[in-house]
Amino acid sequence: MTSFNRQDVLRILQISSRQLQGWEKAGLILPRESYTIQDLGQLRTLRSLREEDVSSASIRHSIAAMQAVAGLSNPLQEARLIRTGSRLAFRVNGSMVDPIRRQLMFDFERVENEATVNAVHPLRRFDDVSRGIQELFVAAVQAEETGEKERAVSIYEEMLQLDPDYAPGYINLGTIHFHLRQFVRAEELYRTATEKDPGYVLAFFDLGNVLDELERPDESIAAYQRAVTLAPRYADAHYNLALAFERKGERRAALRHWQAYARLDKQGPWAEHARLQIRRLLDTEKLAIAWRATGYIAPRESTAALHLVRELG
């Protein structure tokens, strides 16, 4: 097997020794003196993502989530890491997976490259249940994309008959009802998803959204908090938590989550809104501290001590 030393890697990938050491320190790749072709592919992926300003922490968190979700020992070698907007996904075994949300994603690239996609018959029974579930999922998402909501609902229901424990099916079906403003039904489906998979981050996030629409703020906050407990770098959950705490008048709790969101999402209109809220809340807090201070009378000896310091300065 062809191997490359560190200098070879630096030359081939046009990266600096400091970059490589940084990736090793961040836990994105194991330190070594000899690299295989597969290692080079992994490093190319890391280089591309860092060039796109994806943080090392985001990459590391996605890799860890993929290891937990799919049981892969080295997701960067065993799957293809892809940036989809502000998120990272993996293409593996013919499916595209968002490991943070534990959700299958609609893979446009795969569908466009498969000449047989139009031969899928979504409502028939499948001998291979696992493959059948994946095909039904893709067919349902396609129906949603083309505006065929009723057909999508039928496909998701067929899918859940095949596998009643398939949490992503409950999520997507719940989201259709959510957009139809059928919030009670959406809540039932989202709750079922949390019961089927208690580690399913998106289920708790979506449950928080529908509880917010149902004007049950404490339950909504509890659902969002569960989401960020499962995935501390889930920016959208921090954003919604900040909004929820602000509506309750809990400014300091809101500030913590605005700050968390701003650290995770540094660009775009939502990031700018978060920074504006942080400045506003900090200014408000300063005013509140100043107002409380006007009612405070220091002990006589403290005043003297402060006066002495001024004189000496």
Secondary structure, DSSP 4 states (H G I P E B T S, - for coil): ---EEHHHHHHHHT--HHHHHHHHHTTSS---SEE-HHHHHHHHHHHHHHHTT--HHHHHHHHHHHHHHH--S-HHHHSEEEEETTEEEEEETTEEEETTTTEEE--HHHHHH-TTGGG--TTS--SSHHHHHHHHHHHHHHHHHTT-HHHHHHHHHHHHHH-TT-HHHHHHHHHHHHHTT-HHHHHHHHHHHHHH-TT-HHHHHHHHHHHHHTT-HHHHHHHHHHHHHH-TT-HHHHHHHHHHHHHTT-HHHHHHHHHHHHHH--SSHHHHHHHHHHHHHHHHHHHHHHHHHHT----HHHHHHHHHHHHH-
